[in-house]
Amino acid sequence: MQALIPFPDISPELFSISLGSFEFALRWYALAYIAGILIAWRLSLHALRTARLWAGERPISDTQIEDLMTWIIIGVILGGRLGYVFFYNASYYLAHPAEILQVWQGGMAFHGGMLGVLVAGWLYCSRHNLPKLSVADTIVLGVPVGLMLGRIANFVNAELWGRATDLPWGVAFPGAAAQDCGQIAEICARHPSQLYEAFLEGVVLLAVLLWFAYKRDALKLPGRITGLFFAGYGLSRFVVEFVRQPDAQFVTAENPLGLAYHVGGVGLTMGQILSLPMILGGLWLLRRAAKVDA
């Protein structure tokens, strides 16, 4: 008999209120976004107020970083949605353009959200003549917290699960995840890839960034923390993609692994393709910072 972990009975809604025709529900996913942004903001403020971390004056004021957070929230939402639309399901949304902005129907992409944040941050820093790399270093310090909370919320929602597995820590997710496991086992269990990502992209990456910032004076070298974040996230996501179930639109009888690019059945998923530029960009920033240090 296969060893597996039953999916915990957790409602996606923290609570709901119904007053006549009015209904309001606070979902764990929304709470993860809110808490992640607030904690990231506080971590950035703490770093800014710690004078020993900076080579000179801090790159941005308390008021400016609060304003920048508003720009970032807009960048996350618009970039995340448009990234999902064009990276993962362009043909469908081009045929149904009215659904592109229907974010309540689900569908957000981290890589798109990251691009949205980069554009928002670039515009804000240009407008206020702020040092872009140092501001980016400040912001990304707390991002792993939001990633961790978001992946935990994905697990609670029983979405973005992993591929079928017969490993003892496989989770028997409900709904569509319980189907189409092939002959791997009598009961369909899947990798809890959301928790793998929560650990790597959240716990591990946060520890690395904070250690370099507070113990290795990395904030004194503009771009080093941002480079670590890009390379660390990209590598974590690239590795987990090997056990993460790809989006259904990529899976066909000829391409059961859901590879976005493949030759002879060997290739990369869309998540891996989008992570490669992050890894390369992160390594470039680290090399650039090392040259400045030398």
C-alpha positions as CSV (number, residue, x, y, z in Angstrom):
1,M,0.0,0.0,0.0
2,Q,1.3,3.4,-1.0
3,A,2.3,5.8,1.8
4,L,1.0,9.3,1.3
5,I,-0.2,12.4,3.2
6,P,-3.9,13.2,3.1
7,F,-4.7,16.8,2.1
8,P,-5.6,18.8,5.2
9,D,-9.1,20.0,5.3
10,I,-8.4,23.8,5.2
11,S,-10.9,26.2,3.7
12,P,-9.5,28.6,1.1
13,E,-11.5,31.3,2.9
14,L,-10.3,32.7,6.2
15,F,-13.8,34.0,6.8
16,S,-16.8,35.2,4.9
17,I,-19.7,37.6,5.5
18,S,-23.0,37.5,3.8
19,L,-25.6,40.3,4.2
20,G,-28.4,39.8,1.8
21,S,-27.1,40.0,-1.7
22,F,-23.7,41.3,-0.4
23,E,-21.0,38.7,0.1
24,F,-17.4,39.3,1.2
25,A,-14.8,36.6,1.8
26,L,-11.2,37.0,2.8
27,R,-9.1,34.3,1.2
28,W,-5.8,33.0,2.4
29,Y,-4.3,34.0,-0.9
30,A,-5.3,37.6,-0.5
31,L,-4.1,37.6,3.1
32,A,-0.7,36.2,1.8
33,Y,-0.4,39.2,-0.6
34,I,-1.3,41.7,2.1
35,A,1.0,40.2,4.8
36,G,3.8,39.7,2.4
37,I,3.8,43.3,1.3
38,L,3.6,44.7,4.8
39,I,6.4,42.4,6.1
40,A,8.6,43.2,3.1
41,W,8.0,46.9,3.7
42,R,9.1,46.6,7.4
43,L,12.2,44.6,6.5
44,S,13.2,47.3,4.0
45,L,12.6,50.1,6.5
46,H,14.7,48.3,9.1
47,A,17.6,47.9,6.7
48,L,17.3,51.6,5.6
49,R,17.4,52.7,9.3
50,T,20.5,50.6,10.0
51,A,23.3,53.1,9.1
52,R,26.2,50.6,9.2
53,L,24.7,48.7,6.3
54,W,25.3,51.5,3.8
55,A,28.5,53.0,2.4
56,G,27.1,56.5,2.5
57,E,23.7,58.0,2.8
58,R,20.8,55.6,2.5
59,P,19.3,55.5,-1.0
60,I,15.7,56.3,-0.3
61,S,13.7,58.0,2.5
62,D,10.9,56.4,4.6
63,T,8.3,58.5,2.8
64,Q,9.6,57.6,-0.6
65,I,9.6,53.9,0.1
66,E,6.0,54.1,1.2
67,D,5.1,55.8,-2.1
68,L,7.2,53.3,-4.0
69,M,5.2,50.4,-2.4
70,T,2.0,51.7,-4.1
71,W,3.8,51.7,-7.5
72,I,5.0,48.1,-6.7
73,I,1.5,46.8,-5.8
74,I,0.2,48.1,-9.2
75,G,3.2,46.6,-11.0
76,V,2.7,43.2,-9.3
77,I,-1.0,43.1,-10.2
78,L,-0.8,44.3,-13.8
79,G,2.5,42.5,-14.5
80,G,1.5,39.3,-12.9
81,R,-1.8,39.2,-14.8
82,L,-0.4,40.2,-18.2
83,G,2.5,37.8,-17.6
84,Y,0.1,34.9,-17.2
85,V,-1.9,36.0,-20.2
86,F,1.0,36.3,-22.6
87,F,3.5,33.7,-21.2
88,Y,1.1,30.9,-20.4
89,N,-2.2,31.2,-22.4
90,A,-1.8,33.9,-25.1
91,S,-3.9,32.1,-27.8
92,Y,-6.9,31.8,-25.4
93,Y,-6.8,35.4,-24.2
94,L,-6.3,36.8,-27.7
95,A,-9.5,35.0,-28.6
96,H,-11.2,36.3,-25.4
97,P,-9.7,39.7,-24.8
98,A,-12.6,40.7,-22.4
99,E,-11.2,38.2,-19.9
100,I,-7.7,39.6,-19.7
101,L,-8.4,41.9,-16.8
102,Q,-10.7,39.4,-14.9
103,V,-8.1,38.7,-12.2
104,W,-10.8,37.3,-9.9
105,Q,-11.0,34.3,-12.3
106,G,-7.4,33.4,-11.3
107,G,-4.2,33.4,-13.3
108,M,-1.1,35.3,-12.1
109,A,2.6,34.7,-13.1
110,F,5.5,35.6,-10.9
111,H,7.8,36.4,-13.8
112,G,5.3,38.8,-15.1
113,G,4.8,40.4,-11.7
114,M,8.6,40.8,-11.4
115,L,8.7,42.6,-14.8
116,G,5.9,44.8,-13.6
117,V,7.8,45.7,-10.4
118,L,11.0,46.4,-12.4
119,V,9.1,48.8,-14.7
120,A,7.4,50.5,-11.7
121,G,10.6,50.8,-9.8
122,W,12.6,52.1,-12.7
123,L,9.9,54.8,-13.4
124,Y,9.7,55.9,-9.8
125,C,13.5,56.0,-9.3
126,S,13.9,57.9,-12.6
127,R,11.2,60.4,-11.6
128,H,12.8,61.1,-8.2
129,N,16.5,60.7,-9.3
130,L,17.1,57.8,-6.9
131,P,20.0,55.2,-7.2
132,K,18.2,52.3,-9.0
133,L,20.3,49.4,-7.9
134,S,20.5,50.4,-4.2
135,V,16.8,50.9,-4.1
136,A,16.3,47.5,-5.8
137,D,18.6,45.9,-3.1
138,T,16.4,47.5,-0.4
139,I,13.1,46.2,-1.9
140,V,14.1,42.6,-2.7
141,L,15.3,42.0,0.9
142,G,11.8,41.2,2.0
143,V,10.4,39.7,-1.2
144,P,11.1,36.1,-0.2
145,V,8.6,36.5,2.7
146,G,5.8,37.2,0.2
147,L,6.9,34.3,-2.0
148,M,6.8,31.9,1.0
149,L,3.3,33.1,2.1
150,G,2.0,33.0,-1.5
151,R,3.2,29.4,-2.0
152,I,1.7,28.3,1.3
153,A,-1.6,29.9,0.1
154,N,-1.2,27.9,-3.1
155,F,-1.0,24.8,-1.1
156,V,-4.1,25.7,1.0
157,N,-6.0,26.3,-2.2
158,A,-4.8,22.9,-3.6
159,E,-3.5,24.6,-6.8
160,L,-0.2,24.5,-8.7
161,W,0.5,21.0,-7.3
162,G,3.4,18.8,-8.4
163,R,3.6,15.8,-10.7
164,A,2.5,12.4,-9.6
165,T,4.8,10.5,-7.2
166,D,4.9,7.4,-5.1
167,L,7.3,9.0,-2.5
168,P,6.0,8.7,1.1
169,W,5.5,12.5,1.4
170,G,3.3,12.7,-1.7
171,V,0.1,14.6,-1.0
172,A,-3.3,13.4,-2.1
173,F,-4.7,16.7,-3.4
174,P,-8.5,16.9,-4.1
175,G,-10.2,17.7,-7.3
176,A,-8.5,17.6,-10.6
177,A,-5.2,16.8,-9.0
178,A,-6.6,13.4,-8.0
179,Q,-7.0,12.5,-11.7
180,D,-4.7,11.5,-14.6
181,C,-1.9,10.1,-12.5
182,G,-1.4,7.2,-14.9
183,Q,-0.3,3.9,-13.4
184,I,2.1,5.3,-10.8
185,A,0.0,4.2,-7.9
186,E,-3.5,3.1,-6.9
187,I,-4.2,6.4,-5.2
188,C,-3.0,9.6,-6.9
189,A,-0.5,11.4,-4.8
190,R,1.6,14.4,-6.0
191,H,4.7,16.3,-5.0
192,P,3.7,19.2,-2.7
193,S,5.7,21.5,-5.0
194,Q,4.2,24.6,-3.4
195,L,5.9,23.7,-0.1
196,Y,9.2,23.0,-1.9
197,E,9.0,26.5,-3.4
198,A,8.0,28.0,-0.1
199,F,11.1,26.6,1.5
200,L,13.6,27.3,-1.3
201,E,12.2,30.7,-2.5
202,G,11.1,31.8,0.9
203,V,13.0,30.4,3.9
204,V,16.4,29.7,2.2
205,L,16.5,32.7,0.0
206,L,15.5,35.1,2.8
207,A,18.2,33.7,5.1
208,V,20.8,34.1,2.3
209,L,19.8,37.7,1.6
210,L,19.7,38.8,5.2
211,W,23.0,37.1,6.0
212,F,24.7,38.9,3.1
213,A,23.1,42.2,3.9
214,Y,23.7,42.2,7.7
215,K,26.9,40.1,8.0
216,R,28.7,40.6,4.7
217,D,28.0,44.3,4.0
218,A,26.4,43.5,0.7
219,L,24.3,46.6,0.6
220,K,27.4,48.7,0.3
221,L,27.9,47.2,-3.2
222,P,24.9,48.2,-5.3
223,G,23.3,45.3,-7.1
224,R,24.7,42.5,-5.1
225,I,21.5,41.7,-3.1
226,T,19.4,42.1,-6.2
227,G,21.8,39.7,-8.1
228,L,21.6,37.2,-5.3
229,F,17.8,37.4,-5.3
230,F,17.5,37.0,-9.1
231,A,20.0,34.1,-9.3
232,G,18.6,32.4,-6.1
233,Y,14.9,32.6,-7.1
234,G,15.7,31.6,-10.7
235,L,17.7,28.5,-9.6
236,S,15.1,27.5,-7.0
237,R,12.2,27.8,-9.5
238,F,14.2,26.0,-12.2
239,V,14.9,23.0,-9.9
240,V,11.3,22.7,-8.6
241,E,9.9,22.8,-12.1
242,F,11.2,19.3,-12.6
243,V,8.5,18.0,-10.2
244,R,5.9,20.7,-10.7
245,Q,2.8,19.9,-12.8
246,P,2.8,22.2,-15.9
247,D,-0.2,24.2,-16.9
248,A,-2.8,22.0,-18.7
249,Q,-2.5,24.0,-22.0
250,F,1.0,22.7,-22.5
251,V,0.2,19.0,-21.9
252,T,-0.7,16.9,-24.9
253,A,-0.4,13.3,-25.9
254,E,2.8,14.1,-27.8
255,N,4.1,16.2,-25.0
256,P,3.0,14.6,-21.7
257,L,5.6,16.4,-19.6
258,G,4.1,19.8,-20.6
259,L,7.4,21.2,-22.0
260,A,7.1,24.6,-23.6
261,Y,10.2,24.0,-25.7
262,H,11.4,20.5,-26.6
263,V,13.2,18.4,-29.1
264,G,12.7,14.7,-29.1
265,G,10.9,14.8,-25.8
266,V,13.8,16.7,-24.0
267,G,13.4,20.3,-23.2
268,L,12.3,23.0,-20.7
269,T,9.0,24.0,-19.1
270,M,7.8,27.6,-19.4
271,G,8.8,28.2,-15.8
272,Q,12.3,27.1,-16.6
273,I,12.6,29.2,-19.7
274,L,11.4,32.3,-17.9
275,S,13.8,31.6,-15.0
276,L,17.0,31.3,-17.1
277,P,17.1,35.1,-17.8
278,M,16.8,35.7,-14.1
279,I,19.7,33.4,-13.3
280,L,21.9,35.0,-16.0
281,G,20.8,38.5,-15.0
282,G,21.6,37.7,-11.3
283,L,25.0,36.4,-12.2
284,W,25.8,39.5,-14.2
285,L,24.8,41.7,-11.3
286,L,27.0,39.7,-8.9
287,R,29.9,40.0,-11.3
288,R,29.3,43.7,-11.7
289,A,29.3,44.2,-7.9
290,A,32.4,42.1,-7.5
291,K,34.2,44.4,-10.0
292,V,33.2,47.5,-8.0
293,D,34.4,45.8,-4.8
294,A,37.8,45.0,-6.4
